[in-house]
Amino acid sequence: MPHKLPNRWIIAAAAIAIQVCCGAIYSWSVFVKPLISSEPWSLVQVSATYTIALAFIGIGALVGGLWQDRVGPRVVASFAGIIYGLGFLLCAVAVSQHSLAGLYLGYGLLGGLGIGMAYICPVAAVAKWFPDRRGLMIGATVMGYGAGAVVMSPIAARLIIRSGVSATFAIFGIAYLVVIVAAAQFHVNPPPRWCPEGWEPRSSVAKSASRVDYTVGQAIRSWRFWLLWLILVLNTSAGIMIISQASPLAQQQAGMTVIEASALVGVISIFNALGRVGWSWISDMVGRAQVFFALYAIQVLVFFTLPRLHDAVPFEVAVCTIALCYGGGFAVLPSFTADFFGSRYMGGIFGWITCATWVVAAIPSPMLIARVRETTGTYESAIFVIGFVMLLALPLPILAGRAASRIASEQALESA
């Protein structure tokens, strides 16, 4: 009697729960002011915690992706939940002991590694379980990551006021450990090349997905790997430069108050999350390359227009559009990776792309635009440069689309 497969929709729900916990990284700013007020630490010292975490997220995604390809997502996601939760508990002790090094170790190193490892497992698993809805379901999964700050920030703010920073870290640490480890138990891989009963790839997008599972080494030696990486790096750099400076940019250019700018940051998080599921859903219908071309083209128009927008409403529309495209890039790229290289070793392959993207784009980009602001007094020159780079990069998605078409043609010939 054949072994009954688990319900893939339960796996998807568990994946979203993990991603919401991981996405709490975006709520770090809630802790900054209370830490500066209660501890003998400067803004630079406290902010370094977030930079360390971003660096280790990339490393965690790489390690977790390669590891889960060998042992499956359950073990890796469980381990990730444990070190993530312990990292927050260590933060609680560090704050009570006034230890900056403990904060770096707990939130930065352990928290970053845990987030990266936990992030990659649901993405890889969902790609395998939903070949028929790959873009939509990966988008829904990583939407949880984008929405993490929306869910966790107000909870953290209230807990800090009521119980203090140390207790808040402890409560979050226990919650993250329990939720991620529990959700990880639902994560298993389907049999190799599994498809839903009766489903066959009929759409042009599904037909262009590779039927060959490339190993990590084979993928990295392919020019298509580096093309996908470059596409994601440019999209991430463009988006995170604006998102990281959204509040001061809104105050300087659109004349918003501090409260209004803070509210805008929350709205940006919502559009970041919506972009992840919306663009992924569209990519299932029109193609991954076509979506990335649209993301690039929209951002070219927005970045060339943004410096001229000094009224609040059009400025908000422009910045939220950038967030929509930023989230969309992160959500569509995993599906693109699975389409190009198969889903079996996607964890390791996408782990390499994620790690390299964080190192090259997500970490230095916020510092670069901040330095331009300090040097010139405005963000205008940096924004125009971003728009010009995106304009020059428009041929990249076209090249990726031709590569996808070539895969579909080769597979059609093989099956003929």
ZIQUI-V608878 format. One record per residue. N is the residue number from 1. RES is the residue in one letter. SS is DSSP state (hx for helix, st for strand, lp for the rest). PHI is phi as a letter, one per 20 degrees, with the letter a starting at -180 (999 if undefined). Layout:
n: (N;N)
res: (RES;RES)
ss: (SS;SS)
phi: (PHI;PHI)
//
This chain:
n: (1;2;3;4;5;6;7;8;9;10;11;12;13;14;15;16;17;18;19;20;21;22;23;24;25;26;27;28;29;30;31;32;33;34;35;36;37;38;39;40;41;42;43;44;45;46;47;48;49;50;51;52;53;54;55;56;57;58;59;60;61;62;63;64;65;66;67;68;69;70;71;72;73;74;75;76;77;78;79;80;81;82;83;84;85;86;87;88;89;90;91;92;93;94;95;96;97;98;99;100;101;102;103;104;105;106;107;108;109;110;111;112;113;114;115;116;117;118;119;120;121;122;123;124;125;126;127;128;129;130;131;132;133;134;135;136;137;138;139;140;141;142;143;144;145;146;147;148;149;150;151;152;153;154;155;156;157;158;159;160;161;162;163;164;165;166;167;168;169;170;171;172;173;174;175;176;177;178;179;180;181;182;183;184;185;186;187;188;189;190;191;192;193;194;195;196;197;198;199;200;201;202;203;204;205;206;207;208;209;210;211;212;213;214;215;216;217;218;219;220;221;222;223;224;225;226;227;228;229;230;231;232;233;234;235;236;237;238;239;240;241;242;243;244;245;246;247;248;249;250;251;252;253;254;255;256;257;258;259;260;261;262;263;264;265;266;267;268;269;270;271;272;273;274;275;276;277;278;279;280;281;282;283;284;285;286;287;288;289;290;291;292;293;294;295;296;297;298;299;300;301;302;303;304;305;306;307;308;309;310;311;312;313;314;315;316;317;318;319;320;321;322;323;324;325;326;327;328;329;330;331;332;333;334;335;336;337;338;339;340;341;342;343;344;345;346;347;348;349;350;351;352;353;354;355;356;357;358;359;360;361;362;363;364;365;366;367;368;369;370;371;372;373;374;375;376;377;378;379;380;381;382;383;384;385;386;387;388;389;390;391;392;393;394;395;396;397;398;399;400;401;402;403;404;405;406;407;408;409;410;411;412;413;414;415;416)
res: (M;P;H;K;L;P;N;R;W;I;I;A;A;A;A;I;A;I;Q;V;C;C;G;A;I;Y;S;W;S;V;F;V;K;P;L;I;S;S;E;P;W;S;L;V;Q;V;S;A;T;Y;T;I;A;L;A;F;I;G;I;G;A;L;V;G;G;L;W;Q;D;R;V;G;P;R;V;V;A;S;F;A;G;I;I;Y;G;L;G;F;L;L;C;A;V;A;V;S;Q;H;S;L;A;G;L;Y;L;G;Y;G;L;L;G;G;L;G;I;G;M;A;Y;I;C;P;V;A;A;V;A;K;W;F;P;D;R;R;G;L;M;I;G;A;T;V;M;G;Y;G;A;G;A;V;V;M;S;P;I;A;A;R;L;I;I;R;S;G;V;S;A;T;F;A;I;F;G;I;A;Y;L;V;V;I;V;A;A;A;Q;F;H;V;N;P;P;P;R;W;C;P;E;G;W;E;P;R;S;S;V;A;K;S;A;S;R;V;D;Y;T;V;G;Q;A;I;R;S;W;R;F;W;L;L;W;L;I;L;V;L;N;T;S;A;G;I;M;I;I;S;Q;A;S;P;L;A;Q;Q;Q;A;G;M;T;V;I;E;A;S;A;L;V;G;V;I;S;I;F;N;A;L;G;R;V;G;W;S;W;I;S;D;M;V;G;R;A;Q;V;F;F;A;L;Y;A;I;Q;V;L;V;F;F;T;L;P;R;L;H;D;A;V;P;F;E;V;A;V;C;T;I;A;L;C;Y;G;G;G;F;A;V;L;P;S;F;T;A;D;F;F;G;S;R;Y;M;G;G;I;F;G;W;I;T;C;A;T;W;V;V;A;A;I;P;S;P;M;L;I;A;R;V;R;E;T;T;G;T;Y;E;S;A;I;F;V;I;G;F;V;M;L;L;A;L;P;L;P;I;L;A;G;R;A;A;S;R;I;A;S;E;Q;A;L;E;S;A)
ss: (lp;lp;lp;lp;lp;lp;lp;hx;hx;hx;hx;hx;hx;hx;hx;hx;hx;hx;hx;hx;hx;hx;hx;hx;hx;hx;hx;lp;hx;hx;hx;hx;hx;hx;hx;hx;hx;hx;lp;lp;lp;lp;hx;hx;hx;hx;hx;hx;hx;hx;hx;hx;hx;hx;hx;hx;hx;hx;hx;hx;hx;hx;hx;hx;hx;hx;hx;hx;hx;hx;hx;lp;hx;hx;hx;hx;hx;hx;hx;hx;hx;hx;hx;hx;hx;hx;hx;hx;hx;hx;hx;hx;hx;hx;hx;hx;lp;lp;lp;hx;hx;hx;hx;hx;hx;hx;hx;hx;hx;hx;hx;hx;hx;hx;hx;hx;hx;hx;hx;hx;hx;hx;hx;hx;hx;hx;hx;hx;hx;lp;lp;lp;lp;hx;hx;hx;hx;hx;hx;hx;hx;hx;hx;hx;hx;hx;hx;hx;hx;hx;hx;hx;hx;hx;hx;hx;hx;hx;hx;hx;hx;hx;hx;lp;hx;hx;hx;hx;hx;hx;hx;hx;hx;hx;hx;hx;hx;hx;hx;hx;hx;hx;hx;hx;lp;lp;lp;lp;lp;lp;lp;lp;lp;lp;lp;lp;lp;lp;lp;lp;lp;lp;lp;hx;hx;hx;hx;lp;lp;lp;lp;lp;lp;lp;lp;hx;hx;hx;hx;hx;lp;lp;hx;hx;hx;hx;hx;hx;hx;hx;hx;hx;hx;hx;hx;hx;hx;hx;hx;hx;hx;hx;hx;hx;lp;hx;hx;hx;hx;hx;hx;hx;hx;lp;lp;lp;lp;hx;hx;hx;hx;hx;hx;hx;hx;hx;hx;hx;hx;hx;hx;hx;hx;hx;hx;hx;hx;hx;hx;hx;hx;hx;hx;hx;hx;hx;lp;hx;hx;hx;hx;hx;hx;hx;hx;hx;hx;hx;hx;hx;hx;hx;hx;hx;hx;hx;lp;lp;lp;lp;lp;hx;hx;hx;hx;hx;hx;hx;hx;hx;hx;hx;hx;hx;hx;hx;hx;hx;hx;hx;hx;hx;hx;hx;hx;hx;hx;hx;hx;hx;hx;lp;lp;lp;lp;hx;hx;hx;hx;hx;hx;hx;hx;hx;hx;hx;hx;hx;hx;hx;hx;hx;lp;hx;hx;hx;hx;hx;hx;hx;hx;hx;hx;hx;hx;hx;lp;lp;lp;hx;hx;hx;hx;hx;hx;hx;hx;hx;hx;hx;hx;hx;lp;hx;hx;hx;hx;hx;hx;hx;hx;hx;hx;hx;hx;hx;hx;hx;hx;hx;hx;hx;hx;hx;hx;lp)
phi: (999;f;f;f;f;f;f;f;f;f;f;f;f;f;f;f;f;f;f;f;f;f;f;f;g;f;e;g;g;f;e;f;f;g;f;f;f;d;c;e;d;e;f;f;f;f;f;f;g;f;f;f;f;f;f;f;f;f;f;f;f;f;f;f;f;f;f;f;f;e;d;n;f;f;f;f;f;f;f;f;f;f;f;f;f;f;f;f;f;f;f;f;f;f;f;f;e;l;d;f;f;f;f;f;f;f;f;f;f;f;f;f;f;f;f;f;f;f;f;f;f;f;f;f;f;f;f;f;e;c;f;e;c;g;f;g;f;f;f;f;f;f;f;g;f;f;e;g;f;f;f;e;g;f;f;f;f;f;f;f;f;e;c;n;f;g;f;f;g;f;f;f;f;f;f;f;f;f;f;f;f;f;f;f;f;e;e;c;e;f;g;g;m;f;c;g;g;n;e;c;f;d;f;f;f;f;f;e;f;f;e;d;e;f;f;f;f;f;f;f;f;e;f;f;g;f;f;f;f;f;g;f;g;f;f;f;g;f;f;f;f;f;f;f;d;g;f;f;f;f;f;f;e;d;m;f;f;f;f;f;f;f;f;f;g;f;f;g;f;f;f;g;f;f;f;f;e;f;f;f;f;f;f;f;e;d;o;f;f;f;f;f;f;f;g;f;f;f;f;g;f;f;f;f;e;g;f;e;e;d;e;f;f;f;f;f;f;f;f;f;f;f;f;f;f;f;f;f;f;f;e;f;f;g;f;f;f;f;f;f;c;n;e;f;d;f;g;f;f;f;f;f;f;f;f;f;f;f;f;e;d;f;e;f;g;f;f;f;f;f;f;f;f;f;f;e;n;b;e;g;f;f;f;f;f;g;f;f;f;f;f;f;e;g;f;f;f;f;f;f;f;f;f;f;f;f;f;f;f;f;f;f;f;f;e;f)
//
